[in-house]
Amino acid sequence: MEDCVGIYQHPQNPKLSYRVSRQQNHLMVKGPGWGQSLEIKPESETDYFIRFLGWEFHFLKDEEGRVIHLEIVAGQTFRLKKIE
């Protein structure tokens, strides 16, 4: 869970970034223009969702096991690069 925490930037628009944080045993995500963070629920170690929105969050790892991208499926799919 701790590996997923960070800031993820949209590849075509660097001004759009998503912050993933940890609050106790929960992962939270905050997107651009959102008033608050939303909890993302786990399906596995790297796959999460927000059921009421129908959104999926997939944390993608490199060969060494480090999370380097966040893929968001919300009508269309966005792959964000971990920058922090």
C-alpha positions as CSV (number, residue, x, y, z in Angstrom):
1,M,0.0,0.0,0.0
2,E,2.8,2.4,0.9
3,D,4.4,1.9,-2.6
4,C,1.2,3.4,-4.2
5,V,1.4,6.7,-2.2
6,G,2.6,9.6,-4.4
7,I,1.8,12.1,-7.0
8,Y,0.9,11.0,-10.5
9,Q,1.0,13.3,-13.5
10,H,-1.1,13.1,-16.7
11,P,1.2,12.6,-19.7
12,Q,-0.5,15.1,-22.1
13,N,-1.3,17.7,-19.5
14,P,1.3,18.2,-16.8
15,K,-1.0,20.5,-14.9
16,L,-3.3,17.5,-14.2
17,S,-2.1,15.5,-11.3
18,Y,-3.6,13.0,-8.8
19,R,-2.4,12.6,-5.3
20,V,-2.6,9.2,-3.6
21,S,-2.2,9.3,0.1
22,R,-2.6,6.9,3.0
23,Q,-4.9,7.5,6.0
24,Q,-4.5,4.7,8.5
25,N,-5.2,1.5,6.5
26,H,-7.0,3.3,3.6
27,L,-5.7,4.6,0.3
28,M,-7.2,8.0,-0.7
29,V,-7.0,9.7,-4.1
30,K,-7.5,13.4,-4.9
31,G,-7.9,14.6,-8.4
32,P,-7.7,18.0,-10.0
33,G,-10.6,20.2,-9.0
34,W,-11.9,17.8,-6.4
35,G,-12.9,19.3,-3.1
36,Q,-11.8,16.3,-1.1
37,S,-10.0,13.0,-1.3
38,L,-12.0,9.9,-2.0
39,E,-11.2,6.4,-0.6
40,I,-10.2,3.8,-3.1
41,K,-11.1,0.2,-2.1
42,P,-8.7,-2.7,-2.8
43,E,-9.4,-5.6,-5.0
44,S,-5.7,-6.7,-4.9
45,E,-2.4,-5.3,-3.9
46,T,-2.3,-3.1,-7.0
47,D,-5.9,-2.9,-8.1
48,Y,-8.4,-0.5,-6.5
49,F,-11.8,1.0,-7.3
50,I,-14.5,3.5,-6.4
51,R,-17.6,1.5,-6.9
52,F,-20.2,4.4,-6.9
53,L,-18.3,6.1,-9.7
54,G,-17.4,2.9,-11.5
55,W,-13.8,3.9,-11.6
56,E,-10.8,1.5,-11.5
57,F,-7.3,2.3,-10.3
58,H,-4.4,0.1,-11.3
59,F,-0.9,0.7,-9.9
60,L,1.7,-0.6,-12.4
61,K,5.2,-1.7,-11.3
62,D,8.5,-1.8,-13.1
63,E,10.8,-4.9,-13.3
64,E,12.1,-4.2,-9.8
65,G,8.7,-4.0,-8.2
66,R,8.5,-0.2,-7.8
67,V,5.2,1.5,-8.6
68,I,5.8,3.8,-11.6
69,H,2.4,4.4,-13.1
70,L,-1.2,4.8,-12.1
71,E,-3.8,3.7,-14.7
72,I,-7.3,5.1,-14.2
73,V,-10.2,3.6,-16.0
74,A,-13.1,6.0,-15.9
75,G,-15.0,5.9,-19.2
76,Q,-11.6,6.1,-20.9
77,T,-8.2,5.0,-19.7
78,F,-5.5,7.3,-18.5
79,R,-2.0,6.2,-17.6
80,L,-0.3,8.7,-15.2
81,K,3.4,8.7,-14.4
82,K,4.5,8.7,-10.7
83,I,6.5,11.9,-10.3
84,E,6.9,11.9,-6.5
